[in-house]
């Protein structure tokens, strides 16, 4: 059996398009693989943000 070197790119852009629809809505999610950092970008024109004290 031949070994295949499978590597992931350093950055992944996730869009959430699945058989269940756009599960991420108007968000773009960026994943930095090496550090496992997740960055979410929201579309300000389409979303309303409410900060609750229990979430801070």
C-alpha positions as CSV (number, residue, x, y, z in Angstrom):
1,X,0.0,0.0,0.0
2,X,1.3,3.4,-1.0
3,X,1.4,6.1,1.7
4,X,-0.2,9.4,0.7
5,X,0.8,12.6,2.5
6,X,-2.4,14.5,3.2
7,X,-2.0,18.0,4.5
8,X,-4.4,20.7,5.3
9,X,-3.8,24.3,4.2
10,X,-2.8,26.7,6.9
11,X,-6.1,28.7,6.5
12,X,-9.6,27.3,5.8
13,X,-12.6,29.4,4.8
14,X,-15.9,27.7,5.8
15,X,-19.2,28.8,4.3
16,X,-21.7,26.4,5.9
17,X,-23.5,25.3,2.7
18,X,-24.9,21.8,3.4
19,X,-27.9,19.7,2.5
20,X,-29.6,21.5,5.4
21,X,-29.1,25.0,3.8
22,X,-26.8,27.8,4.8
23,X,-26.1,26.7,8.4
24,X,-23.8,29.7,9.1
25,X,-26.3,32.3,7.8
26,X,-24.5,35.5,6.8
27,X,-21.3,34.6,8.7
28,X,-17.9,33.7,7.2
29,X,-15.8,31.4,9.4
30,X,-12.0,31.3,9.0
31,X,-10.1,28.6,10.7
32,X,-6.3,28.7,11.3
33,X,-5.4,25.1,11.3
34,X,-2.1,25.2,13.1
35,X,-3.3,27.2,16.1
36,X,-7.0,26.0,16.0
37,X,-8.0,29.7,16.0
38,X,-11.6,30.3,14.7
39,X,-12.5,33.8,13.4
40,X,-16.1,34.7,12.6
41,X,-17.0,37.6,10.3
42,X,-20.6,38.9,10.4
43,X,-22.3,40.9,7.7
44,X,-23.3,44.1,9.5
45,X,-26.0,45.0,7.0
46,X,-27.9,41.8,7.4
47,X,-27.6,41.1,11.1
48,X,-28.7,42.7,14.4
49,X,-26.3,42.2,17.3
50,X,-27.5,42.2,20.9
51,X,-25.0,41.9,23.7
52,X,-26.3,40.3,26.8
53,X,-24.4,40.7,30.1
54,X,-24.5,36.9,30.8
55,X,-22.6,36.3,27.6
56,X,-19.7,38.6,28.4
